[in-house]
Amino acid sequence: MNVQIRTQRFEADKRLLTHVNEKLEKLKTYHDNIIGVEVYLKVDNVVHQIKDKIAEIKVNVPKHTFFVKYESKSFEESFDFALKALIDQIKSHKEKKMTI
């Protein structure tokens, strides 16, 4: 599984990168053929919004791509909620494939 973590408008610290990598390891339990994972962590510079930390996760598997985006006041929270939504997408996709 090829993992790429990209940041925009800030430099990620080691603690955040470790958090992201540890959580991404869990994806292997939900899908066997993950080709690659791209994580985008962005700071939205809109002044009057509280939710300004954005996490986007894109997962490539054979013949399908999953994508989620979540905003909150911290990167960890944004990433965790995005990952939960992504896992739900993967589970739903697998259930649909099994019924066909």
C-alpha positions in Angstrom: 0.0 0.0 0.0 1.6 3.2 -1.2 0.8 6.1 1.2 1.3 9.8 0.3 0.6 12.6 2.8 0.6 16.1 1.4 0.1 19.3 3.3 -1.0 22.7 2.1 -0.3 26.1 3.7 1.5 24.5 6.7 4.2 22.1 7.7 3.0 18.9 9.5 4.7 17.9 12.7 5.9 14.4 13.4 3.1 13.7 15.9 0.4 14.4 13.2 2.2 12.3 10.6 2.5 9.4 13.1 -1.2 9.7 13.9 -2.2 9.6 10.2 0.1 6.6 9.4 -1.1 4.6 12.4 -4.7 5.1 11.5 -4.2 4.3 7.9 -2.7 0.9 8.8 -6.2 -0.1 9.9 -7.5 0.2 6.3 -5.8 -3.1 5.4 -8.4 -4.9 7.5 -11.3 -3.5 5.4 -9.9 -4.1 1.9 -7.2 -6.5 0.7 -6.3 -4.8 -2.6 -5.5 -1.2 -1.7 -3.2 0.2 -4.3 -2.6 3.6 -2.9 -3.7 6.2 -0.3 -3.4 9.9 -0.7 -4.0 12.2 2.3 -4.3 15.9 1.9 -4.2 18.1 5.0 -5.1 21.7 4.3 -5.6 25.0 6.2 -8.5 27.0 5.0 -7.7 30.7 5.5 -11.3 32.0 5.8 -11.1 34.3 8.8 -14.6 34.0 10.2 -14.9 30.2 10.2 -14.2 28.0 13.1 -13.8 24.9 11.0 -10.6 25.6 9.1 -8.6 22.3 9.2 -9.5 20.1 6.2 -8.6 16.4 5.7 -9.1 14.7 2.4 -8.5 11.0 1.9 -8.4 9.3 -1.5 -8.0 5.5 -1.7 -7.4 3.6 -4.9 -8.4 0.0 -5.3 -8.7 -2.0 -8.5 -11.6 -0.5 -10.6 -12.7 2.0 -7.9 -11.6 5.1 -6.0 -13.0 6.2 -2.7 -12.8 9.8 -1.6 -13.8 11.7 1.5 -13.4 15.2 2.8 -14.0 16.6 6.3 -13.5 19.9 8.1 -13.1 20.7 11.8 -11.1 22.7 14.2 -8.2 20.2 14.4 -6.4 18.0 11.9 -6.7 14.9 14.1 -10.5 15.3 14.4 -10.9 16.0 10.6 -8.8 13.0 9.7 -10.5 10.7 12.1 -14.0 11.6 10.9 -12.9 11.4 7.3 -11.3 7.9 7.9 -14.5 6.7 9.6 -16.6 7.9 6.6 -14.1 6.2 4.2 -14.3 2.9 6.1 -18.1 3.1 5.8 -17.8 3.6 2.1 -15.5 0.6 1.7 -17.8 -1.6 3.8 -20.9 -0.4 1.7 -19.0 -1.1 -1.5 -18.0 -4.6 -0.4 -21.6 -5.4 0.6 -22.9 -4.2 -2.8 -20.3 -6.4 -4.6 -21.3 -9.4 -2.6 -25.0 -9.1 -3.5 -24.3 -8.9 -7.2 
